[in-house]
Amino acid sequence: NSNIYLSTTDQNSQISYKITIYNSTDIDYYFYKTKYFLGNDTYNNNDITFSLNGLKNADILKSKTSITFIITFHYKNQILSNNNNLKSYLNFKFTHIICPEDEAVCDLSGNGNHAKIIGANWDEENNIITTDGIESYLDLGLNQFDFKNKITLIIKVKFNNEDFTKEKFIFGNWESAGGGLSISNEKLIFAIYTNDLYNVFTSTFTPENNIWYDIIGMYDGNKMSIYVNGEKQKYDNTAIIPSWGHKSCETLTGNIKISTTNMAIGANLNNDLNPNTWNLLSASYQKALLFNSTLTDEEINNYYNDETTIYNKEGLLAHYIF
């Protein structure tokens, strides 16, 4: 139970609490979100927010052990408010995620969309999965999902000795439906299948090997956009679209056609759920998120400053920390 009063004259005012949680069960749990509960699960003061130190998404609270962390309440974006009081209940959400018996990365959203590792190298100590561009990839399932007209894909990726002149798939599902993030003609692209066409947003961004990129691809029912490391990328209307594309555009409408094939990272799976070997990607990955919703500019800015701010976002379908 929290009843917080911040200063009405100091924009940097903050209050911190030290919290210890003990797991008395015989099961290990993953932390995945913090929620306020005040009747309808919402804040009673949207001008005050919080940050955590010592507890982050996917941290494991092992059986018969405790975890101690600091929660700090402060004004959102350090902007003073006449309403300096926050009264509500805190709930720290942990989940016992059961993955399939075969090698898989657990979906931390709690939706059970676990990623199956196909031949990729998993460095669990450093939270990195690497695909070789020859035969390895991650199969996320999620076929036949109706995204309607909203989708957001987020992935942290480092390309490894890739030839960017070739068409390579990063994250998504295609095969005359769906869409996702890929590379073509040395540019980062985002494509969505609507109105019987692959609509292709080609950015002006040219990726390089051996650099970590935090990439967002988003379609909100009116336009497509790409962000790289927090910067919104410009649309290149002069670019040559990939061989499978139909139309170069930034704005479009319509629902995303439902795909019968699985979503994947590092590959495009065909309708038999096998990879098209010519577009397998040589890259390393640290995390990936998939939403059936979109992010506001503020949410995107907050994400690049503190990625945990979107873990409570409505529409989260899958969340992987490798």
Backbone torsions as a table, in degrees:
resi	resn	phi	psi	omega
1	ASN	NA	124.5	-177.2
2	SER	-124.1	137.8	174.8
3	ASN	-133.7	97.3	-167.8
4	ILE	-104.3	132.0	172.1
5	TYR	-123.1	120.6	175.4
6	LEU	-101.6	164.5	178.5
7	SER	-64.8	145.2	176.3
8	THR	-92.8	1.3	-178.3
9	THR	-122.8	-15.4	-176.7
10	ASP	-113.4	112.0	-178.1
11	GLN	-67.8	-18.5	178.9
12	ASN	-96.2	10.5	179.4
13	SER	-58.1	139.5	178.5
14	GLN	-155.1	156.4	176.9
15	ILE	-132.6	132.5	-177.5
16	SER	-118.2	147.1	175.7
17	TYR	-129.1	142.0	173.9
18	LYS	-97.1	126.9	-174.6
19	ILE	-126.1	136.9	175.1
20	THR	-123.1	129.8	177.7
21	ILE	-118.8	131.0	-179.7
22	TYR	-110.8	133.4	177.3
23	ASN	-97.6	104.5	-176.9
24	SER	-88.8	-2.3	-175.9
25	THR	-86.3	178.4	176.8
26	ASP	-97.0	14.3	-175.1
27	ILE	-120.3	140.6	172.5
28	ASP	-80.4	141.9	-179.3
29	TYR	-125.7	147.8	174.0
30	TYR	-99.5	137.7	171.5
31	PHE	-81.9	135.3	179.5
32	TYR	-136.4	-13.8	174.4
33	LYS	-169.4	160.3	171.4
34	THR	-116.4	133.6	179.4
35	LYS	-130.4	148.6	169.4
36	TYR	-95.0	141.9	176.6
37	PHE	-122.3	117.6	175.6
38	LEU	-144.6	71.6	179.3
39	GLY	80.7	-59.8	-176.8
40	ASN	-119.8	27.9	173.9
41	ASP	63.9	31.8	-179.3
42	THR	-125.9	163.9	171.2
43	TYR	-65.2	152.6	168.6
44	ASN	-101.6	4.1	174.9
45	ASN	-152.2	102.2	-176.8
46	ASN	-76.7	-3.4	177.9
47	ASP	-86.1	-10.2	-179.9
48	ILE	-115.0	134.9	177.8
49	THR	-130.8	-170.5	-177.1
50	PHE	-146.3	162.4	172.5
51	SER	-135.7	153.2	-179.6
52	LEU	-113.1	140.8	175.1
53	ASN	-128.8	116.8	-179.1
54	GLY	102.9	-0.1	177.0
55	LEU	-145.3	121.4	-179.6
56	LYS	-134.8	163.1	-179.2
57	ASN	-53.7	137.1	178.2
58	ALA	79.2	1.4	171.7
59	ASP	-61.5	142.0	-176.9
60	ILE	-101.6	128.1	171.9
61	LEU	-101.1	100.2	-174.0
62	LYS	-73.4	158.6	179.4
63	SER	-56.1	135.7	175.2
64	LYS	62.1	27.7	176.2
65	THR	-129.4	170.2	179.6
66	SER	-124.4	162.5	176.2
67	ILE	-133.4	134.3	-179.0
68	THR	-118.9	135.5	-177.5
69	PHE	-151.0	171.2	-179.5
70	ILE	-115.9	131.4	171.5
71	ILE	-112.5	130.2	-177.5
72	THR	-120.5	125.4	177.0
73	PHE	-95.9	138.0	-179.1
74	HIS	-156.7	167.8	177.6
75	TYR	-68.5	139.3	178.0
76	LYS	-64.4	125.4	-179.6
77	ASN	57.6	23.9	179.0
78	GLN	55.4	38.7	177.8
79	ILE	-107.1	121.8	-178.6
80	LEU	-62.5	148.6	178.3
81	SER	-136.3	145.4	174.6
82	ASN	-68.6	-23.8	177.0
83	ASN	-93.9	94.9	-172.8
84	ASN	-102.0	12.6	-176.4
85	ASN	-115.3	135.4	174.9
86	LEU	-127.1	120.9	179.5
87	LYS	-127.2	118.4	-179.2
88	SER	-169.4	-173.1	178.1
89	TYR	-114.9	136.8	178.1
90	LEU	-93.0	140.1	176.2
91	ASN	-136.4	115.5	178.7
92	PHE	-95.5	116.1	-171.4
93	LYS	-89.9	123.8	172.4
94	PHE	-120.0	150.2	-179.4
95	THR	-135.6	143.1	172.7
96	HIS	-94.1	99.9	-175.5
97	ILE	-92.4	123.8	179.1
98	ILE	-103.1	113.1	178.2
99	CYS	-88.6	159.1	174.7
100	PRO	-60.0	161.8	-177.5
101	GLU	-68.6	-30.8	178.5
102	ASP	-75.0	168.1	-174.1
103	GLU	-63.3	121.7	-175.6
104	ALA	-151.7	155.0	172.0
105	VAL	-98.7	126.4	-176.5
106	CYS	-68.4	139.6	173.0
107	ASP	-82.9	111.8	-174.5
108	LEU	-80.9	-1.8	176.7
109	SER	-74.5	-16.3	-176.3
110	GLY	86.0	4.7	-177.9
111	ASN	-90.5	-4.4	175.8
112	GLY	79.7	15.2	179.4
113	ASN	-90.1	65.4	-175.6
114	HIS	-70.6	144.3	-177.8
115	ALA	-93.2	126.2	178.3
116	LYS	-90.0	129.1	-178.2
117	ILE	-88.2	120.7	178.9
118	ILE	-111.6	95.3	174.3
119	GLY	73.8	-2.5	-176.5
120	ALA	-80.2	155.2	178.0
121	ASN	-89.9	125.7	-176.7
122	TRP	-112.8	110.3	174.3
123	ASP	-94.4	87.9	-173.9
124	GLU	-67.7	-29.3	-179.3
125	GLU	-64.3	-37.7	-178.8
126	ASN	-105.0	8.2	177.2
127	ASN	55.7	51.0	-179.3
128	ILE	-134.2	131.9	170.5
129	ILE	-114.1	136.7	-177.7
130	THR	-123.1	128.8	173.5
131	THR	-103.9	146.1	-168.8
132	ASP	-94.3	-5.2	-178.3
133	GLY	77.1	5.9	-177.7
134	ILE	-116.7	-49.9	-176.8
135	GLU	-148.3	-0.5	-173.3
136	SER	-108.9	152.1	-179.3
137	TYR	-171.8	179.9	175.2
138	LEU	-120.1	129.2	178.8
139	ASP	-100.9	118.0	-174.7
140	LEU	-98.7	-3.8	-174.8
141	GLY	70.8	-137.2	175.4
142	LEU	62.4	32.8	171.2
143	ASN	-80.0	162.8	179.8
144	GLN	62.9	16.8	179.0
145	PHE	-85.5	134.5	-179.4
146	ASP	-94.4	99.3	178.7
147	PHE	-78.2	-11.5	-173.7
148	LYS	56.0	-117.5	-176.3
149	ASN	-121.5	30.6	178.6
150	LYS	-144.7	130.6	176.0
151	ILE	-156.0	141.8	173.7
152	THR	-134.8	127.0	175.0
153	LEU	-116.4	134.0	178.2
154	ILE	-128.7	133.5	178.2
155	ILE	-150.1	139.8	172.6
156	LYS	-102.8	117.5	-168.6
157	VAL	-139.3	147.4	172.7
158	LYS	-128.1	120.1	-179.2
159	PHE	-79.8	138.6	-174.9
160	ASN	-116.9	102.7	176.1
161	ASN	52.8	42.4	179.7
162	GLU	-84.5	149.7	171.2
163	ASP	-96.8	101.9	-172.7
164	PHE	-75.6	-3.4	174.7
165	THR	-76.7	-16.8	-178.4
166	LYS	-92.6	162.0	178.5
167	GLU	-86.5	116.9	-178.3
168	LYS	-131.4	143.1	-176.2
169	PHE	-103.2	134.2	-176.8
170	ILE	-98.9	-54.6	-171.2
171	PHE	-159.2	118.4	176.5
172	GLY	152.3	-165.3	170.1
173	ASN	-145.3	145.3	-170.6
174	TRP	-128.2	-122.8	179.9
175	GLU	59.6	61.0	177.2
176	SER	57.8	36.8	177.3
177	ALA	-172.9	179.1	173.3
178	GLY	61.1	-132.0	-179.2
179	GLY	149.5	-173.9	179.3
180	GLY	160.0	-167.4	-178.6
181	LEU	-96.1	138.3	178.5
182	SER	-156.6	-178.4	178.5
183	ILE	-123.3	140.2	175.5
184	SER	-156.7	135.2	177.9
185	ASN	50.4	43.7	175.4
186	GLU	68.4	16.6	-179.4
187	LYS	-124.9	151.7	174.4
188	LEU	-85.4	128.7	-176.5
189	ILE	-129.0	159.1	174.9
190	PHE	-133.1	128.9	-175.7
191	ALA	-129.2	143.7	178.1
192	ILE	-133.8	136.8	179.0
193	TYR	-95.9	107.2	174.4
194	THR	-136.8	154.5	174.9
195	ASN	53.1	38.5	177.1
196	ASP	63.7	26.1	179.6
197	LEU	-139.5	146.0	166.4
198	TYR	-85.6	108.6	177.7
199	ASN	-89.9	123.5	-169.6
200	VAL	-116.2	119.8	170.8
201	PHE	-96.0	110.3	177.1
202	THR	-98.8	121.7	179.2
203	SER	-84.8	167.1	174.8
204	THR	-85.3	0.6	-175.1
205	PHE	-80.1	128.0	176.5
206	THR	-108.2	111.6	-178.8
207	PRO	-72.9	161.4	175.9
208	GLU	-127.5	160.2	176.8
209	ASN	-76.8	153.6	171.5
210	ASN	65.1	28.9	174.6
211	ILE	-129.1	134.3	178.0
212	TRP	-79.3	130.1	176.9
213	TYR	-122.5	135.0	173.4
214	ASP	-103.6	105.8	-167.7
215	ILE	-112.4	136.9	173.9
216	ILE	-121.7	130.8	169.9
217	GLY	-118.4	131.8	-171.8
218	MET	-143.6	138.8	172.5
219	TYR	-128.3	126.0	-174.6
220	ASP	-112.4	13.6	-178.8
221	GLY	94.5	-10.0	179.0
222	ASN	-129.7	-28.3	-177.9
223	LYS	-156.5	161.9	173.7
224	MET	-108.1	151.6	178.0
225	SER	-151.8	155.6	177.6
226	ILE	-130.5	136.6	173.4
227	TYR	-122.2	138.5	175.6
228	VAL	-127.9	118.4	-179.6
229	ASN	50.7	39.3	175.3
230	GLY	91.9	-9.6	-178.0
231	GLU	-102.1	127.3	177.1
232	LYS	-72.3	131.4	-174.2
233	GLN	-91.6	144.7	179.6
234	LYS	-77.3	150.9	177.6
235	TYR	-85.6	130.4	179.8
236	ASP	-102.1	99.9	-176.9
237	ASN	-81.8	1.3	177.6
238	THR	-103.7	-3.8	-174.4
239	ALA	-72.1	150.9	173.6
240	ILE	-80.6	123.7	-178.2
241	ILE	-79.7	159.9	-178.3
242	PRO	-65.4	166.4	-174.7
243	SER	-60.8	-29.1	-178.0
244	TRP	-90.3	-6.5	-178.9
245	GLY	-79.8	156.3	-179.9
246	HIS	-114.3	-35.9	-171.3
247	LYS	-147.0	132.1	174.6
248	SER	-90.8	125.3	-178.1
249	CYS	-162.8	164.1	173.0
250	GLU	-112.1	-39.2	179.1
251	THR	-103.7	142.8	178.0
252	LEU	-166.5	166.5	176.2
253	THR	-133.4	174.1	176.4
254	GLY	109.2	159.3	177.6
255	ASN	-80.6	148.4	176.6
256	ILE	-72.6	128.8	179.0
257	LYS	-64.9	134.1	-178.4
258	ILE	-66.2	129.8	-178.6
259	SER	-94.3	139.9	177.8
260	THR	-91.3	-3.9	179.1
261	THR	-106.7	162.5	-176.1
262	ASN	-76.3	153.1	170.1
263	MET	-74.5	151.5	-177.7
264	ALA	-146.6	160.4	171.0
265	ILE	-116.5	125.8	179.1
266	GLY	85.9	8.1	-176.8
267	ALA	-163.1	164.3	166.6
268	ASN	-115.7	117.2	-179.1
269	LEU	-88.3	138.5	178.6
270	ASN	-83.1	-175.4	-175.9
271	ASN	-68.7	-13.8	173.9
272	ASP	-92.2	7.6	-179.9
273	LEU	65.2	26.1	173.0
274	ASN	-107.9	150.4	-178.2
275	PRO	-75.7	144.2	167.2
276	ASN	-79.6	107.0	-167.3
277	THR	-65.1	-20.9	-176.7
278	TRP	-72.9	-15.2	-178.9
279	ASN	-121.0	20.0	174.8
280	LEU	-65.8	144.4	-171.6
281	LEU	-105.8	136.3	172.0
282	SER	-95.1	105.8	-174.0
283	ALA	-163.2	167.0	173.6
284	SER	-118.5	149.8	-174.9
285	TYR	-135.7	143.3	177.6
286	GLN	-112.1	-28.3	-179.2
287	LYS	-162.5	161.4	174.9
288	ALA	-155.3	142.2	176.8
289	LEU	-134.8	147.4	179.6
290	LEU	-134.2	129.7	-179.3
291	PHE	-124.1	144.9	166.6
292	ASN	-99.0	49.2	-179.5
293	SER	-163.9	178.1	-180.0
294	THR	-121.6	163.9	179.4
295	LEU	-105.8	142.0	173.6
296	THR	-77.7	166.9	176.8
297	ASP	-58.2	-39.7	179.5
298	GLU	-65.1	-42.0	179.2
299	GLU	-65.0	-37.0	178.1
300	ILE	-66.8	-44.1	177.7
301	ASN	-61.8	-42.7	179.3
302	ASN	-65.0	-37.7	-179.8
303	TYR	-60.0	-44.1	-177.7
304	TYR	-72.4	-19.1	174.0
305	ASN	-88.9	-35.1	-179.4
306	ASP	-155.5	100.3	-172.2
307	GLU	-63.6	-21.1	-178.2
308	THR	-67.6	-14.4	-177.1
309	THR	-66.2	-18.5	-179.2
310	ILE	-105.1	3.7	-178.0
311	TYR	-69.5	-19.0	176.7
312	ASN	-94.9	3.7	-173.1
313	LYS	-64.0	132.7	176.2
314	GLU	-61.8	138.9	178.8
315	GLY	95.2	2.9	177.9
316	LEU	-66.7	120.8	-179.0
317	LEU	-101.2	-35.8	-176.5
318	ALA	-153.8	144.6	-179.3
319	HIS	-146.7	120.2	-178.6
320	TYR	-122.8	130.6	166.7
321	ILE	-117.1	114.5	-169.4
322	PHE	-81.2	NA	NA
